[in-house]
Amino acid sequence: MNDPAATLDQIAERIHAAFESQTQARDQALAHARTLTRHCAHAIRAVHRAEAENAQVELNAAAGLAEQLRALQAGYPAIYFAGYTQDALKEYAEAKTVFGLILDGGRLPAPEELGVENDTYLKGLAEAIGELRRRCLDVLRRGYKKEVETYLQYMDDIFNVLVTMDYPDAVTGGLRRLTDVARSIIERTRGDVTLSLRQQRLQVGLRRLERRLDGTDKG
């Protein structure tokens, strides 16, 4: 005769074991996600400081952690697709994009290369626009240079792709909001670049006028 109580105990034990395993995996994923985010932040900071070697070291460390998070997809898909995991992988996509565009000759990594989901990759691209603006402003502080036009073009290229992703937020993971933010960032940056260029032209014109006046005075 079956003993329901004994059967229930066995079922409960299996569930306990599954929950214990899932809890451990979640705790480890949270720790990896925090550390991955930190490495990505350090990599981006190194990029802005033109410290290519330090940036690469941080990205290498981030890549190892990203690989461990991706491994969750097989055994714990709910943890892999959780917000904190995908947010950390988004930071990884952003850091790799910023490094590639600024310090690696304009190289843009693909989602397959990074091993991230399409929506996560696109959100990383969207947030990279903010870092490209920061780069533009860093250059403009030293005076207008043609370099900023390149970065502004990168921003436009990314945005032109983002606006084509007209799908529900349930599919893109809220990409529409980031696209709107990106549009605002690009508009402000274009205004800053235009103002800097006008100021430079004005300064050049004033210097030319000053030299002509000096020549007249000497005559």
C-alpha positions in Angstrom: 0.0 0.0 0.0 1.3 3.4 -0.9 2.2 5.8 1.9 1.3 9.4 0.7 3.3 10.9 3.6 6.4 9.1 2.6 5.9 9.9 -1.1 5.4 13.6 -0.2 8.6 13.6 1.9 10.5 12.3 -1.1 9.0 14.9 -3.4 9.8 17.6 -0.8 13.4 16.4 -0.6 13.9 16.6 -4.3 12.3 20.1 -4.4 14.6 21.2 -1.5 17.6 20.0 -3.4 16.6 21.7 -6.6 15.9 25.0 -4.7 19.2 24.8 -2.9 21.0 24.3 -6.1 19.1 27.2 -7.8 19.8 29.5 -4.8 23.5 28.8 -5.0 23.5 29.4 -8.7 21.6 32.7 -8.2 23.9 33.9 -5.5 26.9 33.1 -7.7 25.3 34.8 -10.6 24.7 37.9 -8.6 28.3 38.0 -7.5 29.6 37.5 -11.0 27.2 40.2 -12.3 28.5 42.7 -9.8 32.1 42.0 -10.5 31.5 41.9 -14.3 29.9 45.4 -14.1 32.8 46.7 -12.1 35.4 45.4 -14.6 33.4 47.0 -17.5 33.3 50.4 -15.7 37.0 50.2 -15.1 37.6 49.3 -18.8 35.6 52.3 -20.0 37.4 54.6 -17.6 40.7 53.2 -19.0 39.5 53.8 -22.6 38.8 57.5 -21.8 42.3 57.8 -20.3 43.8 56.2 -23.5 45.1 53.3 -21.4 44.6 50.6 -23.9 46.5 47.9 -22.0 44.6 48.4 -18.8 41.3 48.5 -20.7 42.2 45.2 -22.3 43.1 43.6 -19.0 39.7 44.6 -17.5 37.9 43.4 -20.6 39.6 40.0 -20.4 38.5 39.6 -16.8 35.0 40.7 -17.9 35.0 38.1 -20.7 35.7 35.3 -18.3 32.8 36.3 -16.0 30.5 36.8 -19.0 31.3 33.2 -20.0 30.3 31.9 -16.6 27.0 33.8 -16.8 26.3 32.4 -20.2 26.9 28.9 -18.8 23.8 29.3 -16.7 21.6 29.2 -19.9 21.7 25.4 -20.0 20.9 24.6 -16.4 19.3 27.7 -15.1 17.7 29.7 -17.9 15.5 31.7 -15.5 18.7 33.0 -13.8 20.5 33.6 -17.1 17.5 35.7 -18.5 17.0 37.5 -15.2 17.4 41.3 -15.2 20.6 41.5 -13.2 22.3 38.9 -15.4 21.3 40.6 -18.7 22.1 44.1 -17.3 25.7 42.9 -16.5 26.0 41.4 -20.0 24.7 44.7 -21.4 27.5 46.5 -19.6 29.9 44.0 -21.2 28.6 44.8 -24.7 28.8 48.5 -24.0 32.4 48.3 -22.8 33.5 46.2 -25.7 31.8 48.6 -28.1 33.4 51.6 -26.6 36.8 50.0 -26.6 36.5 48.9 -30.2 35.2 52.3 -31.5 37.7 54.5 -29.6 40.9 52.4 -29.2 40.6 49.6 -31.7 40.3 51.5 -35.0 36.5 51.7 -35.1 36.0 48.0 -34.7 32.4 47.0 -33.8 32.0 43.6 -32.1 29.0 41.6 -33.1 26.5 40.0 -30.6 27.7 36.5 -31.7 31.3 37.4 -30.9 30.3 38.7 -27.4 27.9 35.8 -26.8 25.0 38.0 -25.7 21.3 38.2 -26.6 20.2 40.5 -29.4 18.2 42.8 -27.2 21.1 42.9 -24.7 23.5 43.8 -27.4 21.4 46.6 -28.8 20.9 48.1 -25.3 24.7 48.0 -24.9 25.1 49.9 -28.2 22.5 52.5 -27.1 24.4 53.2 -23.9 27.7 53.3 -25.7 26.4 56.5 -27.3 26.7 58.3 -24.0 30.3 57.3 -23.7 31.0 58.5 -27.2 29.5 61.8 -26.2 31.9 61.9 -23.3 34.7 61.2 -25.7 33.6 64.1 -28.0 33.5 66.5 -25.1 37.0 65.4 -23.9 38.3 66.2 -27.4 36.5 69.5 -27.6 37.9 70.7 -24.4 41.3 70.8 -26.1 39.7 72.6 -29.1 37.8 71.4 -32.2 39.4 68.5 -34.0 38.2 66.4 -36.9 38.2 63.4 -34.6 34.9 64.4 -33.0 33.2 64.1 -36.4 34.2 60.5 -36.5 32.7 59.8 -33.1 29.6 61.7 -34.0 29.2 59.6 -37.1 29.5 56.4 -35.0 26.7 57.8 -32.8 24.5 58.5 -35.8 25.2 55.0 -37.3 24.2 53.3 -34.1 21.1 55.4 -33.7 20.1 54.8 -37.3 20.0 51.1 -36.5 18.3 51.4 -33.2 15.3 53.3 -34.7 14.7 50.4 -37.1 14.0 48.1 -34.1 10.4 48.9 -33.9 9.2 45.9 -31.9 7.3 45.5 -28.7 9.3 46.2 -25.5 8.6 42.6 -24.5 10.8 41.6 -27.4 13.5 44.3 -27.2 13.6 44.6 -23.4 12.8 48.3 -23.3 15.0 49.4 -26.1 12.6 52.2 -27.2 13.4 54.3 -24.0 17.1 54.0 -24.5 16.7 54.9 -28.2 14.9 58.1 -27.1 17.7 58.9 -24.7 20.2 58.3 -27.4 18.4 60.7 -29.7 18.7 63.5 -27.1 22.4 62.8 -26.4 23.2 63.0 -30.1 21.3 66.2 -30.6 23.2 67.8 -27.7 26.5 66.5 -28.9 25.9 67.8 -32.4 25.1 71.2 -30.9 28.3 71.1 -28.9 30.4 70.2 -31.9 28.8 72.9 -34.1 29.4 75.5 -31.4 33.0 74.5 -31.0 33.6 74.6 -34.7 32.1 78.1 -34.9 34.3 79.3 -32.0 37.4 77.9 -33.7 36.5 79.6 -37.0 35.9 82.9 -35.1 39.2 82.6 -33.3 41.0 81.9 -36.6 39.3 84.9 -38.2 40.2 87.2 -35.2 43.9 86.1 -35.4 44.0 86.8 -39.1 42.5 90.3 -38.5 44.9 90.9 -35.7 47.9 90.0 -37.9 46.6 92.4 -40.6 46.2 95.2 -38.1 49.6 94.6 -36.7 51.0 94.8 -40.3 49.2 98.0 -40.9 50.4 99.6 -37.7 54.0 98.7 -38.6 53.5 100.3 -42.0 
